Amino acid sequence: MVSSVKQAVDVISSLISLSHSIKVFNVKWQLIRKKLEELSSGLMAIENCDDSSGNTAAFSDLVPSILVTVNECCDLARRCVDLSYSGKLLMQSDLDVMAAKVGLHVKNISGIYTAGVLTHGFAIVVSRPGLGACKDDMRFYVRDLLTRMKIGDTEMKRQALVSLYRVMIEDERYVKLVALELVDIVKVLVDFLDSPEMEIQEEASKIVSFISGFDLYKRVLVESGVVGPLNRVLETGSHLSKEGAVKCLQTLTVNSDNAWSVSAHGGVTALLKICSSSEFGGELIGLACGVLRNLFSVEEIKRFMVEEGAIATFIKLTRSKDEVVQINSVEFLQNIASGDELVRETVVKEGGIRALVRISDPKSATSSKTREVALRAIENLCFSSQVHINMLMNYMFTEHLLFFLRNGEVSLQELALKLTFRLCGTSDEAKKTMGDAGFMPELAKLLDAKSYEVRDMAIETLSSLVSVPKNRKRFVQDDRSIRFLLQLFDEDKGISGNKQLLLSILMSLTSCNSGRRKIASSGYLKNIERLAEEHVSDAKRLVRKLSSNRFRSFLSRFWHS
C-alpha cells in the first residue's frame, strides 16, 4: 500500500504544479488546490506508517479511490490548460464536483486520524522551506501544518503548533500568510484555545498572542471570535496559557470596542481574580494590570471595576514582596483615580494613602524604583485636597521626605524636593511643621546643586518656608546655613540660582535682629553692595535697610553713652 500512497502523493504534487499554470476558473482552482494540499499532507503522514503494525489497514480502500479522483482531476486540469473543454458552464459544474470529491477524501482521512488509527509516531513532517523561499513553498508547508492540526493526535497537533510558532517568529512573512491568506488556521487556533489538552491550549495562546502584536492582523483575530475563548483561558487555562491570553488581550484592548467585548465576556472579573490570587507571580499580574488599565479607559467599565472591588485588590497588592507586583499595583491605583474625584475618594477610604506612605518609608524593604513610583502616585493623588494633605502629615510623610533630601539617590532626592515644594505651599501650618523638622538646612545645601532645576526649586521652597516668622528665627540661628546663603553672592563663585529670590530670602531674614546683624557683619555684604551699584533693585532695598539699621544702632549707642 505504501507504494500506492507514494504514487498518489507524486501525482498530487504534479497536479498542484500544473494547476498554477491554469488561466481560467481561477477561484475554483484555488479552492481545489487548497484541498489537494491538505490531501497531500494527510497522505504523506500515511507514507511513513509501518504496515506490520496494522495501522494502515484503514487506508487500504481509501487510497485507490483517491488515485481515481486525482487522475480525474488531472484530466480536468489539462483540459483547462489547453482550453479544450466543451463549455464553460459544464466545466464549472465539473470543477465543483471535483472540489467536493477531494474535500470528501480529506474528511475521510481526518476521520481516521481522529479515531486514533495513525499516531504522530508514524507521521513524517514536510521539510521547512529555507530562508527566502517562494510563497508557494511557504504556503504548502503551512498547509501541511494545518492538516496535522486538523487530523493529528494530541502530540502531532502540538508539534505542528510549535513548528508554526517557530517559523512565524523567525520570518514575519508567515504571519501575513496565516493571518491574511490561510485564515482557516486562525479559526483552528481560536478553537484550540478551548482545547481540554493544556499543551495544545498553551501553544495556541502563544501564537495568537504573537499575531496580535501586529496591528494589521488584530482585526482578523477579533473577527474570528478570539475574545471569548481568551477570556475562558483566563478562567480555566494553565499558567502558560493565561500568559499568552493576557498578552493577546493587552494588545487587543487598546481599541475601546474590543474593551467592551472583553468586559462582556467576563474578562474584568477573570483578570481581577488573577490579580487577587496568590498563585501567580509578578509577570502575569503585571500583564493583567495592563489589560485592566486599557479597560478602564471606558468609563462604564471603570465603574464596574470599582464595584467589583478592584481598589481593595490593588491596595492589598501594594504589600507584595514582588517588585513588579508592587509597582503595577501603585500605578494602577494612580491611573484609575486620575481625574476622577469619586474613585480618588474610594482609594483614600480603602487605605490607599497609608499604603503609599508605607511604601515610601525609607525603613521599608521596597526598592528605590518602587519608592519613586509611590512618591509620584502621592503627588498625583494627595495634593488636590487639604484633608488628604493632613493625612500625609499625620502619617509622618515629612520624615520620609527629609530623609530623601539628606540621603536619597539623585532621582529620589529630586522627587522629594518637588513634593517638599508642593507641601510647603499648602498652608502655614505645613511650613511650620517642616521648619521644626529641619528642612531648611537641607534646602540650603541644595542651593548650589549642579542641576539648575534643583537649585531653582530649592530656592523657591526655602523662600516659601522663611515667609513664616517662626521659621525665619530658626533659620538665622543656624550660622552654617546663613554663611552658605551669603557665599552664593561671592563674586568668584558666582550667584547660583534665582538672584531675585535669594535677595528676597535675605530681605525676609532682616526682619529678625539677629538676622540683620549676621548679614551686616558678614564679609559678603560687599557683594550685595556691588549688586546695588549695578542697579539691582532688590539689592538696593536690602542695602538701604541694613544701612538704616546700622545708623539707628549708632544713634542708640550715642544717646546711651
HELIX and SHEET records of a PDB file:
HELIX    1   1 VAL A    2  SER A   19  1                                  18    
HELIX    2   2 ASN A   26  GLU A   47  1                                  22    
HELIX    3   3 ASP A   51  SER A   53  5                                   3    
HELIX    4   4 ALA A   57  PHE A   59  5                                   3    
HELIX    5   5 LEU A   62  ASP A   82  1                                  21    
HELIX    6   6 LYS A   88  THR A  114  1                                  27    
HELIX    7   7 HIS A  120  PHE A  122  5                                   3    
HELIX    8   8 LYS A  135  ILE A  151  1                                  17    
HELIX    9   9 THR A  154  GLU A  170  1                                  17    
HELIX   10  10 ARG A  173  LYS A  176  1                                   4    
HELIX   11  11 LEU A  177  GLU A  181  3                                   5    
HELIX   12  12 VAL A  183  PHE A  192  1                                  10    
HELIX   13  13 MET A  198  SER A  212  1                                  15    
HELIX   14  14 ASP A  215  GLU A  223  1                                   9    
HELIX   15  15 VAL A  227  THR A  236  1                                  10    
HELIX   16  16 HIS A  239  LEU A  252  1                                  14    
HELIX   17  17 SER A  256  ALA A  264  1                                   9    
HELIX   18  18 GLY A  267  SER A  276  1                                  10    
HELIX   19  19 GLY A  282  LEU A  295  1                                  14    
HELIX   20  20 GLU A  299  GLU A  307  1                                   9    
HELIX   21  21 ALA A  310  LEU A  317  1                                   8    
HELIX   22  22 GLU A  323  ALA A  337  1                                  15    
HELIX   23  23 GLU A  341  LYS A  349  1                                   9    
HELIX   24  24 GLY A  352  SER A  360  1                                   9    
HELIX   25  25 SER A  368  CYS A  382  1                                  15    
HELIX   26  26 GLN A  386  ASN A  394  1                                   9    
HELIX   27  27 PHE A  397  ASN A  407  1                                  11    
HELIX   28  28 VAL A  410  CYS A  424  1                                  15    
HELIX   29  29 ASP A  428  ALA A  437  1                                  10    
HELIX   30  30 PHE A  439  LYS A  445  1                                   7    
HELIX   31  31 LEU A  446  ASP A  448  5                                   3    
HELIX   32  32 TYR A  452  LEU A  465  1                                  14    
HELIX   33  33 PRO A  469  VAL A  476  1                                   8    
HELIX   34  34 ASP A  479  GLN A  487  1                                   9    
HELIX   35  35 LYS A  499  LEU A  509  1                                  11    
HELIX   36  36 ASN A  513  SER A  521  1                                   9    
HELIX   37  37 LEU A  525  GLU A  533  1                                   9    
HELIX   38  38 SER A  537  TRP A  559  1                                  23    
END                                                                             
